[in-house]
Amino acid sequence: MIADESSISGIRGLRVRPLTHGFGAEIVGVDLNRPLDDATATAIRDIWIEAGLLLLRGSGHDDEAQMRLSRLFGEMEPAATADMNDPDNQYMMTLAYDPSDPAPRFQKNYNVGGIDRAGWLGWHWDQSFMPTIVRGAVLRMAEPAQKMGETGFIDAIEAYDRLPEALKQRIEGLEVVYEFNPDFCSDQFGFPKDIRALPLAHSTKAAGYDFPPVVHPMVITQMETGRKVLKLSPMHARTILGMDKAKSDALLTEIADHLVDPAFAYFHKWEKNDMLVWDNWRLIHSANGVPLDCSRLARRTTIMGDYKVGRYLDPALDRNRAVKRLVD
């Protein structure tokens, strides 16, 4: 747990402040406009493992600074949505919403909580519909929204720790079946009950996907610390492997409602060129979206990884087979 600014020492000019209770840290005093020495890079990685989420504010304002930060955590991978990647840098994705754009990249908007929103995403961890799971991501808000636009995070280590002991024992060894599902109004566990899709402003060609069902444990262990993680991604979870549907639905509802309790969430209010780095094996995240008349522009890099416990439901499929990887 990142308790206070004295949690690290010995690195000249580097300080850490907690973002919220129990997880998340802001690192102060890092200059990403130049290469980092090995001691500073190691300290940043160590804080990331401890905190799960890092904020760097005022540390850099361009793609190169973001790339330099991303490289600290591993190799990057391009998003499969190639039209969203920078033509000169396949690892840098643009996530933009412009209300004046006549042909926006994503056209499905939602009403949540009585507000029409673009870019809304419910709670999830990235690529739960794949057997191999990316390590994390770095998001930089190049142009924050004038209204809303917060990104939410929940620590699944903390969520596991606050489970009743009987429920911990009940879910130990259970596995969840995930299947890619772009329709957020199809009874996802832990999603708002009042969500509804808005009519499409433009007709679109249905995208083709090759994502057979996959299986992931409901509980994993953080390799670096031995802490247990409640590894449920509400967005694409469909059923508990081998369990009767009614019992599965009831248990997934109970676990998801516990996990996404807003009392334990951190919602980041973006400032220009803030950079957030999250641990995708530990945190779930969400996006509040923006009003339909409000623009925003973000840049994202994705950090490769594989925690090696996911698999396809069909045992005949090779978990390492080549497929396009989408970012949720």
Sequence and secondary structure as in RCSB ss.txt:
>XXXX:A:sequence
MIADESSISGIRGLRVRPLTHGFGAEIVGVDLNRPLDDATATAIRDIWIEAGLLLLRGSGHDDEAQMRLSRLFGE
MEPAATADMNDPDNQYMMTLAYDPSDPAPRFQKNYNVGGIDRAGWLGWHWDQSFMPTIVRGAVLRMAEPAQKMGE
TGFIDAIEAYDRLPEALKQRIEGLEVVYEFNPDFCSDQFGFPKDIRALPLAHSTKAAGYDFPPVVHPMVITQMET
GRKVLKLSPMHARTILGMDKAKSDALLTEIADHLVDPAFAYFHKWEKNDMLVWDNWRLIHSANGVPLDCSRLARR
TTIMGDYKVGRYLDPALDRNRAVKRLVD
>XXXX:A:secstr
   SGGGS SSTT EEEESSSSS EEEES  TTS   HHHHHHHHHHHHHHSEEEE SS  SHHHHHHHHHTT  
EE  S GGGEETTEEEEEEEEE TT SS S    EEETTEEEES EEEE TTTTSSS   EEEEEEEE  SS   
EEEEEHHHHHHTS HHHHHHHTT EEEE     TTS  TTS TT EE   SS           EEEESEEE TTT
  EEE   TTTEEEETTS HHHHHHHHHHHHHHHT GGGEEEE   TT EEEEETTTEEEEE  EETT  EEEEE
EEE    S  EESSTTS TT        
